[in-house]
Every structure is written in structure tokens, then in C-alpha cells.
Amino acid sequence: MRRNARLWRIAVAVLPVAAVAVLGPAPSALAQQQTAPSIVVSDGVTQPVFGYADAIRERVFVESTFDSDGDGLRDVIAFDIMRPKATENGLKAPVVMDASPYYSTVCRGNDSQCKQDFDGDGLLDLWPLFYDNYFVPRGYAVILLDMAGTNKSTGCPTTGGAADNLSAKMAINWLNGRAVGRDAAGRTVKASWHNGKTGMIGKSYDGALAMATAATGVSGLSTIVPIGGVAEWYDYTRSNGLVTRGNHYQSSLSNTVTDPDRRAYCKPVRDALAADDGDATGDYSSFWNERSYVKKADKVKASVFMIHGLNDNNVKPDHMSKFWYAIAEHNVPRKLWLPQVGHVDPFDFRRAEWVRTLHRWFDFWLQDVPNGIMDEDQVDIERAADVWETHTSWPVPGTADTEVFLKTGPNAGSLGLVPVARPATGTFQDTPSQSQTTMVTNPTTVSANRLVFLSEPLSAPLHISGTPTVRLRASADQADTNFGVILVDYGRAERVAHTQSGEGITTLTTKDCWGGSSPTDDGCFRQTTKRVATTDYEVVTKGVLDALNRQSVRNTVPLAPGATYNFDFPLLPEDYVFEAGHQIGVIVVGSYSGYPSQVVQTRANIEVALKSSKVTLPVVGGAAAAHAAGL
């Protein structure tokens, strides 16, 4: 008992006593006898019949099962709750939860909103994002949870480690009566108003926490909506043995999300992250296994609605594909949006349709509204700026792996569905300073530092859907080198400008409003428009490999100079249509700093055996479609 009392004093020491008065009086006996309020469904969706300004606002603290900072005390997880006032009179509400490490540091959304307590009473006055404004009046509770070691939660961030991954589970356990929650004064608080169902949502790190929580198999989590979320922390900082974010990035991100006044305190935890992350080799280890949600997909019970930019160069789309393929193997109910933007929230690239779809998704999974959303096409794909198409699954049905071989040519090499008849080679020298622009422009100009292979202009559109793979049969004159392959669409067209500022959107000065408001939270957000540009080519997808990890990402094996090996690796997943008249390009390089990835300084001379080297494309219609397009 002494230990717990000390724990709660530490957790709430910075909070004013006024924060404990939020529970309100217990319902009267008369109120209990009255018919409990309920949601109103019209036109197939819940209606905004509950107040926002008068909603109950509270902060709850739950003792966790872990001690991330090693101080001998279990971490305390803090979260803010907003729920309709009617929950005091019997309304049973599900929860929409956004667990995040960012509420007091990086902040959330395109409007960069942090949690704000303007009057110092220990309760939030400004709630980031639109979830509270929109869903509370429709009979939902909203929880914004501080990940362990961030904002009001104790401990230290572990960047995808166990403490991160279990933070939201603690709140779900409390919601379902499996853990004790307390208010700022240490008084026990129960979620008697909860209907037993929780949906998690969030972008980027928040999306990672949603997948992490689902991967625990926790009971009471009904659905997750990860937006551009990290599914494999190894793949966020590595790719096929190459370090893509170095300088001990896990430790650096932990520092970023920690409040400045706790950074010195949490330094030992960050030092441990830096010591264990394996930056020296880029190899996979138990450190990364702990941070894999794909490998725990068999535990996922919640439905999944994924949104991921096909041109997301921050959290690359292989996070989406690996998690998507894994949950598909276990028949998890699922839905997917694939836009042409980068690391952008759907609220900022398809706002009205996003809110409509998310509303119906949560109504179905959390309020049991039979709205037919699961009978609709599973996948929405943005084909051009604001031009969407739907498909029953992804990869698109009818897709088949199609081998496209690297062949000789007069200046650039060529591509074909059959390999060269006789052995042939292409040679180039790795250069660590070559930019991506240099790699892909002027494809018919011979360069000593790349190999280029071009199709003839296509006679019909060619649609790829899924994850391309590469096999290079090659040798190097050094014991170490890298490989990079880029798939390019050469042809002038208007495209989403995902490489420019905004990653495909332009933020306007005008605002629109979504849901209820209060004097401190108006529910209004800056509008956006899609940004486009007319360009001569598009980098469709890309991939890298550390040649030392050709056998496994777990171990490095030096090359024998002059020896020939098979180098097999995936490119990033894609869903793309090469238009008729365009040319498909395959660029082969050594170091690829623009991926981005680390480079090696060996400047190896590399020889590629073309007869056995190929790109396998997931072509809709398979080899017949590729042949019809002129490959």
C-alpha cells in the first residue's frame, strides 16, 4: 500500500486538485429508473444528438505492468476522456482512442495542435484533431492517451519497445474492468459508462501504437485505423541490411517525444536503445523482433482499416503491405485506402469522404449499426489526383507475378519477357555521391555509374499491383558493396506532386468545421487542395540491399571479390498504371543515398549477368497483359 500511495503522488504531483471534481454526482435513484438515453440512427449513421460543450471531461491514471525507466515503480499511463453527459444517465458509449507520444511535443494534425489546459484545472480545454468534436455528439467517448514516458504518463519512451506497445492496452484493460484507474486525487474511477468496445486510430507513431495494441490480442479492442503507421520498426530505420536512419535514430526519436524537462532523466534509457540497436551492421536482432507487429499479426482480433500513402517516403508503404499481407493470412476483417500522396492524413487529402467513411466504419464496429460497409469494395486506390477507383481486394484480383528480364541494347539496355539468348553482362562502378536525379534522368545517356534498361513505348496501359521483386546475378571486385534498383515511368503527365512541400497537398488559409464546439475548441481546421505537377517521369518504386545481407538480414557475410552471387530483394509495394506511349525504366545502381540509405566507400566495380537478372512485376492480367502492352 505504501508503494502505491507513493506512486500516485508522483504521477499527479503536477496536477491541481481541481482536476478531481470531474466525475460529478452519482445518478439519482429516479434517474436510474428512467429509460436510459440511446444513440439515434438516421440515414444509416449515428446522429449528433448529444452535446459537446457540456460533455464530461476527465483525466484518468492507470498503473501499468511495466517499469520503462527502471526506477522500481511501475509506469503510470495518463489519458484524457471526453464523453457525452448522457453517460451519467445510462448511455453506454464506445471509445475512439488516439494513443500518441506527441501531445506535448510534436503535436498533432496539419494544424499542429497540442493538448492544452488553458485554465490550469487539470482538464483539457483544447483537444487535438476532430475526433472529439465529431464523435462525442454522436454517442462516442474519445480518449487521447499519453504513451509511456510522454506528457502526463510516467516512465521513458522506448521507441517501439514493450512500454510503448503496452501503453494503450492498460487503458483498454481499465475500460473493461481489468485494471484500476484513479483520478488526480488518487480516488478510484470506473468506466461504468463504457459499452465494452474500443477503436484505435492515429497517424504515424500513433498508427504504430494502434497496430502494437492490436498485436497484443487485448480483449475489448474492436477495430484499429492506422494511418501511415510503422508496422516494423526495423524497416523504419533499416532496409534489407542497410541503415536508412542512422545515428541511433531510435534513441533520437525517444528524445524528441520526451518533454524537455525529462530528457536528462531519460538519458539512460536512450543510451540503452543506442547500445542495442545495431547501427554498426544494420542487422536484424531481438531488439527489432520486439518492435515487429507483423510477426504478431496472428494475435490480431480487431478489424483493420489501413490508410497509407503510396508515395510516403517517411513511413514507406512496405509497412502497409507487410501488415496487410499478414492479417490477410489470418482472415482479419479489413479495408484499405491507397492515395498518391506522401505522409499525409486522409482528413487533409479526401476530407469529406474520409469523415463519412470513418463514421460508418466506427458505427459498424463500435455501435453495431448495420450499414453495409463491409459489403462494399474493400480497397480504394487513387489513380490520379482526386480520381479514385475501388477494388474487391489488394493486390487487385487477377494480378500475377510476371518476370521481366534485363537485356542488352544500343545505349540503354532493354526489357523483355524472355531472357537474352546468349550470356551478356553489364558493368558499372558504384559511386556513393550519385543523386537520385542523376540516376534516373537522361536514361539513354551511357553512364559509368549505373545501368539503364528501357522498354519500348507501351502499346497499351500496364497495371502493376503489389510488391515487385528483383534478382541481380552479379559480382563485385570488393568485399562489400550495396545495390539499388529504381522502377521509373518515363512519359510526360500531370501527377500528384508528392515530392514537393506538403507531399501532395497545399494547405489553404480557409477553414471548415467538423462537429461540436466549445469556447476553447471550435472544431475548425484549415482546408487543403491537391497539389499537382506536370513531369517527364515518375519514380514508381525502389529498393536497396546490403550485399553482405544477401543471405539474411540477421547476418552479414563478406563477398569474395570476383565471385558471382544471386542478390534478391523486394522493391516497395505499389499500385500503378503505366500509360500507353510511356516507357518502363529499370535503373540499377550501387549505393543509393537518395533512398535514403547509408553508402559504402569501396567504389566497387560491379558486373551484372543479364541472362539471369530480372524484375518480377505483379502485373494485373499477368504475362498476357504485359505482352499485350508491348513488353
C-alpha positions as CSV (number, residue, x, y, z in Angstrom):
1,M,0.0,0.0,0.0
2,R,2.8,2.4,0.8
3,R,4.3,1.8,-2.7
4,N,1.1,2.5,-4.5
5,A,0.5,5.7,-2.5
6,R,3.9,6.9,-3.4
7,L,3.3,6.0,-7.0
8,W,0.2,8.1,-7.3
9,R,1.7,11.1,-5.5
10,I,4.5,11.1,-8.1
11,A,2.0,10.7,-11.0
12,V,-0.2,13.6,-10.0
13,A,2.1,15.9,-8.3
14,V,2.0,18.5,-11.0
15,L,-1.8,18.5,-11.3
16,P,-4.1,20.9,-9.4
17,V,-6.6,19.4,-7.0
18,A,-9.4,21.0,-9.1
19,A,-8.9,18.2,-11.6
20,V,-10.5,15.7,-9.3
21,A,-14.0,17.2,-9.4
22,V,-14.9,15.9,-12.8
23,L,-16.8,12.8,-12.1
24,G,-20.0,14.6,-10.9
25,P,-22.6,13.2,-8.7
26,A,-23.9,9.6,-9.0
27,P,-27.2,9.2,-10.8
28,S,-30.2,9.6,-8.6
29,A,-32.5,6.7,-7.9
30,L,-35.1,8.5,-10.1
31,A,-32.7,8.8,-13.0
32,Q,-31.8,5.1,-12.7
33,Q,-35.5,4.2,-13.0
34,Q,-35.9,6.3,-16.2
35,T,-35.2,4.9,-19.6
36,A,-31.5,5.2,-20.4
37,P,-30.6,7.5,-23.3
38,S,-29.5,5.9,-26.5
39,I,-28.0,6.8,-29.8
40,V,-30.1,7.9,-32.7
41,V,-29.5,6.3,-36.1
42,S,-30.9,8.0,-39.2
43,D,-29.8,7.6,-42.9
44,G,-27.7,4.7,-41.7
45,V,-25.4,6.7,-39.4
46,T,-25.5,7.9,-35.8
47,Q,-26.8,11.4,-35.4
48,P,-25.3,14.3,-33.3
49,V,-28.0,14.4,-30.6
50,F,-25.6,14.8,-27.6
51,G,-23.9,18.0,-26.5
52,Y,-20.3,18.8,-26.9
53,A,-19.7,21.9,-24.7
54,D,-21.4,20.1,-21.8
55,A,-19.7,16.7,-22.3
56,I,-17.9,15.2,-19.3
57,R,-14.1,15.8,-19.4
58,E,-11.8,13.9,-17.1
59,R,-8.3,12.6,-16.7
60,V,-7.6,9.1,-15.5
61,F,-4.3,7.4,-14.4
62,V,-3.8,3.6,-14.6
63,E,-0.8,1.8,-13.1
64,S,0.9,-0.3,-15.8
65,T,2.5,-3.7,-15.7
66,F,6.0,-2.4,-16.7
67,D,8.8,-0.1,-15.5
68,S,10.4,1.6,-18.5
69,D,12.7,3.9,-16.6
70,G,13.9,1.3,-14.1
71,D,13.1,3.4,-11.0
72,G,11.5,0.5,-9.2
73,L,7.9,1.8,-9.8
74,R,5.5,0.7,-12.4
75,D,4.8,3.4,-15.0
76,V,1.5,5.2,-14.8
77,I,-0.4,5.8,-18.0
78,A,-2.4,9.0,-18.2
79,F,-5.3,9.7,-20.6
80,D,-7.9,12.3,-21.2
81,I,-11.5,11.3,-21.7
82,M,-14.4,13.2,-23.2
83,R,-17.8,11.5,-23.1
84,P,-21.4,12.6,-23.6
85,K,-23.1,13.9,-20.5
86,A,-25.8,11.3,-21.1
87,T,-23.3,8.6,-20.0
88,E,-24.0,9.9,-16.5
89,N,-27.6,8.8,-17.0
90,G,-27.1,5.3,-18.5
91,L,-25.9,5.9,-22.1
92,K,-23.3,3.2,-22.9
93,A,-20.6,4.6,-25.1
94,P,-17.8,3.0,-27.1
95,V,-14.4,4.6,-27.2
96,V,-12.4,6.2,-30.1
97,M,-8.9,6.3,-28.8
98,D,-5.8,8.1,-30.3
99,A,-2.7,6.9,-28.3
100,S,0.2,9.2,-29.0
101,P,3.7,10.2,-27.9
102,Y,3.3,13.6,-29.5
103,Y,0.6,15.5,-27.5
104,S,3.1,17.9,-25.7
105,T,6.0,17.9,-28.2
106,V,5.5,17.4,-31.9
107,C,1.7,17.9,-31.6
108,R,-1.0,16.5,-34.0
109,G,-2.5,17.2,-37.3
110,N,-2.0,19.7,-40.1
111,D,-2.9,22.4,-37.6
112,S,-0.2,21.3,-35.2
113,Q,-2.5,21.1,-32.2
114,C,-1.1,20.1,-28.8
115,K,-3.2,19.2,-25.7
116,Q,-4.0,22.5,-24.0
117,D,-5.2,23.2,-20.4
118,F,-5.8,27.0,-20.6
119,D,-7.3,27.5,-17.1
120,G,-5.0,25.2,-15.2
121,D,-7.7,22.9,-13.8
122,G,-6.0,19.7,-14.9
123,L,-8.5,19.1,-17.7
124,L,-8.1,19.7,-21.4
125,D,-9.6,22.8,-23.0
126,L,-8.2,22.1,-26.5
127,W,-8.4,18.6,-27.8
128,P,-6.2,18.0,-30.9
129,L,-7.8,16.7,-34.1
130,F,-11.5,16.4,-34.9
131,Y,-12.4,13.1,-33.3
132,D,-13.9,14.6,-30.1
133,N,-15.8,17.4,-32.0
134,Y,-17.4,14.9,-34.4
135,F,-17.9,11.7,-32.5
136,V,-18.8,12.8,-28.9
137,P,-22.1,14.4,-30.1
138,R,-22.9,11.0,-31.9
139,G,-22.7,9.0,-28.7
140,Y,-19.0,8.1,-28.5
141,A,-16.4,8.7,-25.9
142,V,-13.0,9.9,-27.1
143,I,-9.7,9.1,-25.3
144,L,-6.4,10.8,-26.0
145,L,-3.8,8.7,-24.3
146,D,-0.2,9.8,-23.5
147,M,2.2,7.0,-24.4
148,A,4.5,5.9,-21.6
149,G,7.2,8.5,-20.9
150,T,5.4,11.3,-22.6
151,N,3.3,14.2,-21.4
152,K,1.4,13.2,-18.2
153,S,2.5,9.5,-18.3
154,T,5.5,8.4,-16.2
155,G,8.4,6.3,-17.5
156,C,10.5,6.9,-20.6
157,P,9.8,6.2,-24.3
158,T,11.3,3.1,-25.8
159,T,10.5,3.8,-29.5
160,G,8.5,0.7,-30.3
161,G,9.6,-1.3,-27.3
162,A,7.3,-3.1,-24.8
163,A,6.4,0.0,-22.8
164,D,5.3,1.8,-25.9
165,N,3.4,-1.2,-27.2
166,L,1.5,-1.9,-24.0
167,S,0.5,1.7,-23.0
168,A,-2.9,1.7,-24.7
169,K,-3.6,-1.8,-23.5
170,M,-3.5,-0.5,-20.0
171,A,-6.4,1.9,-20.8
172,I,-8.4,-0.8,-22.5
173,N,-8.0,-3.1,-19.5
174,W,-9.3,-0.3,-17.3
175,L,-12.3,0.3,-19.6
176,N,-13.2,-3.3,-19.3
177,G,-12.8,-3.6,-15.6
178,R,-9.4,-5.4,-15.6
179,A,-7.3,-2.6,-14.2
180,V,-7.7,0.1,-11.5
181,G,-8.0,3.7,-12.7
182,R,-7.7,6.8,-10.4
183,D,-8.2,10.5,-10.7
184,A,-5.8,13.2,-9.8
185,A,-6.5,12.8,-6.0
186,G,-5.9,9.0,-6.2
187,R,-9.6,8.1,-5.9
188,T,-10.8,5.1,-7.8
189,V,-12.6,5.7,-11.1
190,K,-14.6,3.1,-13.0
191,A,-15.7,3.2,-16.7
192,S,-19.3,2.1,-15.9
193,W,-20.4,4.1,-18.9
194,H,-18.4,2.0,-21.4
195,N,-20.1,-0.4,-23.8
196,G,-17.0,-2.7,-24.0
197,K,-15.8,-1.7,-27.4
198,T,-12.8,0.5,-28.3
199,G,-11.5,1.6,-31.7
200,M,-8.0,3.0,-32.0
201,I,-6.9,5.5,-34.7
202,G,-3.8,7.5,-35.4
203,K,-1.3,8.6,-37.9
204,S,2.4,7.7,-38.0
205,Y,3.7,6.8,-34.5
206,D,0.0,6.9,-33.3
207,G,-0.8,4.4,-36.1
208,A,2.1,2.2,-34.9
209,L,0.6,2.2,-31.4
210,A,-2.8,1.1,-32.8
211,M,-1.1,-1.9,-34.6
212,A,1.0,-2.6,-31.5
213,T,-2.1,-2.8,-29.3
214,A,-3.9,-5.0,-31.7
215,A,-0.9,-7.3,-31.9
216,T,-1.3,-7.9,-28.1
217,G,-4.6,-9.5,-28.8
218,V,-6.2,-7.5,-26.0
219,S,-9.9,-8.2,-25.4
220,G,-12.1,-5.1,-25.9
221,L,-10.2,-3.6,-28.9
222,S,-12.7,-4.0,-31.7
223,T,-11.1,-2.1,-34.6
224,I,-8.0,-0.1,-35.5
225,V,-7.4,2.6,-38.1
226,P,-3.7,3.0,-38.6
227,I,-2.8,5.9,-40.9
228,G,0.8,5.8,-42.3
229,G,1.8,3.7,-39.3
230,V,5.0,1.9,-38.5
231,A,4.4,-1.8,-38.6
232,E,8.1,-2.9,-38.5
233,W,10.5,-0.6,-36.7
234,Y,13.4,-2.4,-38.3
235,D,12.0,-1.2,-41.7
236,Y,11.6,2.3,-40.4
237,T,15.4,2.6,-39.8
238,R,16.8,-0.2,-42.0
239,S,16.1,-1.8,-45.3
240,N,17.5,-5.2,-46.2
241,G,20.5,-4.7,-44.1
242,L,21.1,-1.1,-44.9
243,V,20.7,1.6,-42.3
244,T,18.3,4.2,-43.6
245,R,18.1,6.3,-40.4
246,G,21.4,6.2,-38.6
247,N,23.0,8.0,-35.6
248,H,20.9,5.7,-33.3
249,Y,17.6,7.0,-34.6
250,Q,15.5,5.0,-32.0
251,S,17.3,6.9,-29.3
252,S,16.9,10.2,-31.1
253,L,13.2,9.8,-31.6
254,S,12.8,8.9,-27.9
255,N,14.4,12.2,-27.1
256,T,12.1,14.1,-29.4
257,V,8.9,12.8,-27.8
258,T,10.1,13.3,-24.3
259,D,9.2,16.6,-22.6
260,P,12.3,18.8,-22.4
261,D,12.3,18.8,-18.5
262,R,12.6,15.0,-18.5
263,R,15.1,14.4,-21.2
264,A,18.1,14.4,-18.9
265,Y,16.3,11.9,-16.6
266,C,15.5,9.6,-19.5
267,K,19.0,9.6,-21.0
268,P,20.0,6.2,-19.5
269,V,17.0,4.6,-21.3
270,R,18.1,6.3,-24.6
271,D,21.7,5.2,-24.1
272,A,20.4,1.6,-23.8
273,L,18.5,2.0,-27.0
274,A,21.6,3.3,-28.8
275,A,23.7,0.4,-27.4
276,D,21.3,-2.3,-28.6
277,D,20.0,-1.0,-32.0
278,G,22.9,-2.5,-34.1
279,D,23.7,0.6,-36.1
280,A,27.1,-0.7,-36.9
281,T,25.8,-3.5,-39.0
282,G,22.1,-2.8,-39.8
283,D,21.4,-6.5,-39.0
284,Y,18.1,-7.7,-37.6
285,S,18.1,-8.8,-33.9
286,S,15.9,-9.5,-30.9
287,F,15.8,-5.7,-30.4
288,W,13.9,-5.4,-33.7
289,N,11.8,-8.5,-33.1
290,E,10.3,-6.8,-30.0
291,R,9.4,-3.9,-32.4
292,S,7.7,-6.0,-35.0
293,Y,3.9,-6.0,-35.2
294,V,3.9,-8.0,-38.5
295,K,5.3,-11.1,-36.7
296,K,2.5,-10.8,-34.1
297,A,-0.3,-10.5,-36.6
298,D,-1.7,-13.9,-35.7
299,K,-2.8,-12.3,-32.4
300,V,-4.8,-9.5,-34.1
301,K,-8.6,-9.9,-33.3
302,A,-9.6,-6.3,-34.2
303,S,-10.8,-5.3,-37.7
304,V,-8.3,-3.1,-39.5
305,F,-8.9,-0.1,-41.8
306,M,-5.5,0.9,-43.2
307,I,-4.6,4.2,-44.9
308,H,-1.1,4.6,-46.4
309,G,0.3,6.9,-49.0
310,L,1.9,5.0,-51.9
311,N,4.5,7.8,-52.0
312,D,5.1,8.0,-48.3
313,N,8.9,8.4,-48.0
314,N,8.7,8.7,-44.2
315,V,6.9,5.6,-43.3
316,K,7.4,3.7,-46.5
317,P,4.5,1.7,-47.9
318,D,6.1,-1.7,-47.2
319,H,4.9,-1.1,-43.6
320,M,1.4,-1.2,-45.0
321,S,1.9,-4.2,-47.3
322,K,3.7,-6.4,-44.8
323,F,1.0,-5.9,-42.2
324,W,-1.8,-6.2,-44.8
325,Y,-0.4,-9.5,-46.2
326,A,-0.1,-10.8,-42.6
327,I,-3.6,-10.0,-41.5
328,A,-5.0,-11.3,-44.8
329,E,-3.4,-14.7,-44.0
330,H,-5.4,-14.7,-40.8
331,N,-8.7,-13.5,-42.4
332,V,-8.9,-10.4,-40.3
333,P,-11.8,-8.1,-41.5
334,R,-10.1,-5.3,-43.3
335,K,-10.3,-2.2,-45.5
336,L,-7.6,-0.2,-47.3
337,W,-7.1,3.2,-48.9
338,L,-4.0,3.8,-51.1
339,P,-3.6,7.5,-52.0
340,Q,-1.0,9.0,-54.3
341,V,0.3,11.4,-51.5
342,G,3.2,11.1,-49.1
343,H,2.9,11.1,-45.3
344,V,-0.5,12.8,-45.2
345,D,-3.7,12.3,-43.1
346,P,-6.8,11.5,-45.1
347,F,-8.5,14.4,-43.3
348,D,-6.2,16.5,-45.4
349,F,-6.4,14.8,-48.8
350,R,-10.0,13.5,-49.0
351,R,-11.7,15.2,-46.1
352,A,-15.5,14.8,-46.7
353,E,-15.3,11.2,-47.9
354,W,-12.9,10.3,-45.1
355,V,-15.2,11.6,-42.4
356,R,-18.1,9.9,-44.0
357,T,-16.3,6.6,-44.3
358,L,-14.7,6.7,-40.9
359,H,-18.1,7.5,-39.3
360,R,-19.7,4.5,-41.0
361,W,-16.7,2.3,-40.0
362,F,-16.9,3.2,-36.4
363,D,-20.7,3.0,-36.4
364,F,-20.5,-0.6,-37.7
365,W,-17.7,-1.9,-35.5
366,L,-18.4,0.1,-32.3
367,Q,-22.1,0.9,-32.3
368,D,-23.4,-2.3,-34.1
369,V,-25.1,-0.2,-36.8
370,P,-25.8,-2.5,-39.8
371,N,-24.8,0.0,-42.5
372,G,-23.3,-2.4,-45.1
373,I,-19.8,-1.0,-45.1
374,M,-18.3,-4.5,-45.0
375,D,-20.3,-5.4,-48.1
376,E,-18.6,-2.7,-50.2
377,D,-15.4,-3.0,-52.2
378,Q,-12.5,-3.5,-49.8
379,V,-10.0,-1.1,-51.4
380,D,-9.9,2.5,-52.6
381,I,-7.0,3.5,-54.8
382,E,-6.2,7.0,-56.0
383,R,-5.3,6.6,-59.7
384,A,-4.7,10.3,-60.4
385,A,-5.2,13.5,-58.4
386,D,-8.6,13.1,-56.7
387,V,-9.6,10.3,-59.1
388,W,-10.4,7.2,-57.1
389,E,-11.3,3.6,-58.1
390,T,-12.4,0.7,-56.0
391,H,-11.4,-3.0,-56.0
392,T,-12.6,-6.0,-54.1
393,S,-9.1,-6.8,-52.6
394,W,-5.5,-5.8,-52.9
395,P,-3.3,-6.7,-54.7
396,V,-6.0,-6.2,-57.4
397,P,-7.6,-9.5,-58.4
398,G,-6.1,-11.0,-61.5
399,T,-2.6,-9.9,-60.6
400,A,0.2,-12.4,-61.4
401,D,3.9,-12.2,-60.9
402,T,5.5,-11.6,-64.3
403,E,9.2,-11.9,-65.0
404,V,10.7,-9.0,-66.9
405,F,14.3,-9.7,-67.9
406,L,17.2,-7.2,-68.2
407,K,18.6,-7.3,-71.8
408,T,21.2,-5.6,-73.9
409,G,20.5,-2.5,-76.1
410,P,22.4,0.0,-78.2
411,N,22.7,2.7,-75.5
412,A,20.4,1.8,-72.7
413,G,19.6,-1.8,-72.2
414,S,16.1,-3.2,-72.9
415,L,13.4,-5.2,-71.1
416,G,11.6,-8.3,-72.3
417,L,9.5,-11.3,-71.2
418,V,12.3,-13.7,-72.2
419,P,16.0,-13.5,-71.3
420,V,18.8,-12.8,-73.7
421,A,19.6,-15.9,-75.8
422,R,23.3,-15.7,-75.0
423,P,25.2,-14.7,-71.9
424,A,25.7,-11.0,-71.7
425,T,26.9,-8.6,-69.0
426,G,26.5,-5.0,-67.9
427,T,29.1,-3.3,-65.8
428,F,29.2,-0.1,-63.7
429,Q,31.1,1.4,-60.8
430,D,29.4,2.2,-57.5
431,T,29.7,5.9,-56.5
432,P,28.4,7.0,-53.1
433,S,27.8,10.6,-54.2
434,Q,25.4,9.9,-57.1
435,S,22.0,11.6,-56.5
436,Q,18.6,10.0,-57.4
437,T,18.1,12.7,-60.0
438,T,21.3,11.8,-61.7
439,M,20.4,8.1,-61.6
440,V,17.0,8.5,-63.3
441,T,17.4,11.4,-65.8
442,N,18.8,11.2,-69.3
443,P,18.2,7.4,-69.4
444,T,19.6,6.9,-72.9
445,T,22.9,8.6,-72.0
446,V,25.6,6.0,-71.1
447,S,26.9,6.4,-67.6
448,A,29.8,4.6,-65.8
449,N,27.8,4.6,-62.5
450,R,24.5,3.0,-63.4
451,L,22.8,0.5,-65.7
452,V,19.6,1.6,-67.5
453,F,17.1,-0.8,-69.1
454,L,14.1,0.7,-71.1
455,S,11.1,-0.9,-72.6
456,E,9.8,0.2,-76.0
457,P,6.9,2.7,-75.7
458,L,4.0,0.7,-74.4
459,S,1.2,-0.1,-76.9
460,A,-1.4,-0.4,-74.1
461,P,-1.6,0.5,-70.4
462,L,0.2,-1.8,-67.9
463,H,-1.1,-2.0,-64.4
464,I,1.0,-3.3,-61.5
465,S,-0.5,-4.1,-58.1
466,G,1.6,-5.5,-55.2
467,T,5.3,-5.9,-54.4
468,P,7.8,-6.1,-57.2
469,T,11.0,-8.1,-56.6
470,V,14.4,-8.1,-58.1
471,R,17.1,-10.7,-58.8
472,L,20.5,-9.5,-59.8
473,R,23.1,-12.1,-60.7
474,A,26.2,-10.1,-60.1
475,S,29.8,-9.9,-58.9
476,A,31.9,-7.2,-57.4
477,D,35.7,-6.6,-57.1
478,Q,35.4,-5.6,-53.5
479,A,34.3,-7.5,-50.3
480,D,31.5,-5.1,-49.7
481,T,29.0,-3.1,-51.8
482,N,25.4,-2.1,-52.0
483,F,22.7,-2.5,-54.6
484,G,19.8,-0.2,-55.5
485,V,17.1,-0.7,-58.2
486,I,14.6,2.0,-59.3
487,L,11.5,1.4,-61.4
488,V,10.6,4.5,-63.4
489,D,7.7,5.6,-65.6
490,Y,9.1,7.7,-68.5
491,G,6.4,9.8,-70.1
492,R,5.1,13.3,-69.6
493,A,1.9,13.6,-67.5
494,E,0.2,15.5,-64.7
495,R,0.9,13.8,-61.4
496,V,0.4,14.3,-57.7
497,A,3.3,16.4,-56.5
498,H,4.3,14.2,-53.6
499,T,7.9,15.2,-53.7
500,Q,7.1,18.9,-53.2
501,S,6.3,20.7,-49.9
502,G,3.1,19.3,-48.5
503,E,3.8,15.9,-50.0
504,G,0.9,16.2,-52.4
505,I,-1.3,18.8,-50.8
506,T,-1.4,22.6,-50.4
507,T,-2.7,24.0,-47.1
508,L,-5.1,26.9,-47.5
509,T,-5.9,29.8,-45.1
510,T,-9.7,29.0,-45.1
511,K,-11.2,26.6,-42.6
512,D,-14.2,24.3,-42.3
513,C,-15.7,22.9,-39.1
514,W,-16.5,19.3,-38.2
515,G,-18.7,18.7,-35.2
516,G,-19.5,20.4,-32.0
517,S,-17.6,23.3,-30.4
518,S,-16.8,25.0,-27.1
519,P,-15.4,28.4,-26.3
520,T,-11.9,26.8,-26.3
521,D,-12.3,24.3,-29.1
522,D,-14.1,25.3,-32.3
523,G,-13.6,22.1,-34.3
524,C,-12.5,24.0,-37.3
525,F,-9.4,23.1,-39.4
526,R,-7.5,24.5,-42.3
527,Q,-8.7,23.3,-45.7
528,T,-6.4,21.8,-48.3
529,T,-6.2,21.2,-52.0
530,K,-4.4,18.5,-54.0
531,R,-1.0,19.7,-55.4
532,V,-0.1,18.5,-58.9
533,A,2.8,19.0,-61.3
534,T,3.4,18.0,-64.9
535,T,6.6,16.0,-65.1
536,D,8.5,14.0,-67.6
537,Y,9.0,10.9,-65.4
538,E,7.9,9.3,-62.1
539,V,9.9,7.2,-59.7
540,V,7.3,4.5,-59.3
541,T,9.1,2.3,-56.7
542,K,12.6,1.5,-55.5
543,G,14.6,-0.9,-53.3
544,V,18.0,-1.4,-51.7
545,L,20.1,-4.2,-50.4
546,D,23.3,-4.5,-48.4
547,A,25.2,-7.1,-50.4
548,L,26.6,-8.5,-47.2
549,N,23.0,-9.4,-46.1
550,R,22.2,-11.3,-49.3
551,Q,21.5,-14.5,-47.3
552,S,19.7,-13.0,-44.4
553,V,19.0,-9.6,-42.6
554,R,20.3,-11.3,-39.4
555,N,23.9,-11.9,-40.6
556,T,26.5,-10.2,-42.7
557,V,28.7,-12.3,-44.9
558,P,31.5,-10.6,-46.9
559,L,31.7,-11.0,-50.6
560,A,34.5,-12.9,-52.3
561,P,35.8,-10.4,-54.8
562,G,35.0,-11.6,-58.3
563,A,32.6,-14.3,-57.2
564,T,29.1,-14.3,-58.6
565,Y,26.0,-14.4,-56.4
566,N,22.3,-14.0,-56.6
567,F,21.1,-10.8,-55.0
568,D,17.3,-11.0,-54.3
569,F,15.3,-8.2,-52.7
570,P,11.9,-6.5,-52.9
571,L,11.0,-3.1,-54.1
572,L,8.5,-1.0,-52.3
573,P,4.8,-2.1,-52.9
574,E,2.9,-0.1,-55.5
575,D,-0.3,0.1,-57.4
576,Y,0.4,2.0,-60.6
577,V,-0.7,2.2,-64.2
578,F,2.0,2.8,-66.9
579,E,0.1,4.6,-69.7
580,A,0.3,3.7,-73.4
581,G,3.1,5.5,-75.1
582,H,5.2,5.6,-71.9
583,Q,8.4,3.6,-71.3
584,I,9.2,1.5,-68.3
585,G,12.7,2.0,-67.0
586,V,14.7,-0.1,-64.6
587,I,17.8,1.6,-63.1
588,V,20.5,-0.5,-61.4
589,V,23.0,1.3,-59.1
590,G,25.2,0.5,-56.2
591,S,24.9,3.0,-53.3
592,Y,21.6,4.8,-53.2
593,S,21.9,7.7,-50.8
594,G,18.6,9.1,-52.1
595,Y,16.6,6.1,-51.0
596,P,17.7,7.2,-48.4
597,S,20.3,4.7,-47.2
598,Q,23.9,4.5,-46.0
599,V,26.5,4.3,-48.6
600,V,29.8,2.4,-48.8
601,Q,33.1,3.9,-49.9
602,T,34.5,0.8,-51.6
603,R,33.5,2.1,-55.1
604,A,33.2,-1.4,-56.3
605,N,33.2,-2.3,-59.9
606,I,30.1,-4.4,-60.4
607,E,29.3,-6.9,-63.2
608,V,25.7,-8.0,-63.8
609,A,24.9,-11.2,-65.7
610,L,21.9,-10.2,-67.7
611,K,20.6,-13.7,-68.7
612,S,19.8,-14.4,-65.0
613,S,18.8,-10.9,-63.9
614,K,15.2,-9.8,-63.8
615,V,12.5,-7.7,-62.2
616,T,9.3,-9.6,-61.2
617,L,6.4,-7.3,-61.6
618,P,2.9,-8.0,-60.1
619,V,1.0,-7.4,-63.3
620,V,-2.8,-7.2,-63.4
621,G,-3.5,-9.8,-66.1
622,G,-0.1,-11.4,-65.8
623,A,2.2,-12.2,-68.7
624,A,-0.6,-11.9,-71.3
625,A,-1.3,-8.3,-70.2
626,A,2.5,-7.5,-70.3
627,H,2.8,-9.0,-73.8
628,A,-0.2,-7.0,-75.0
629,A,1.4,-3.8,-73.7
630,G,4.5,-4.5,-75.8
631,L,6.9,-6.0,-73.3
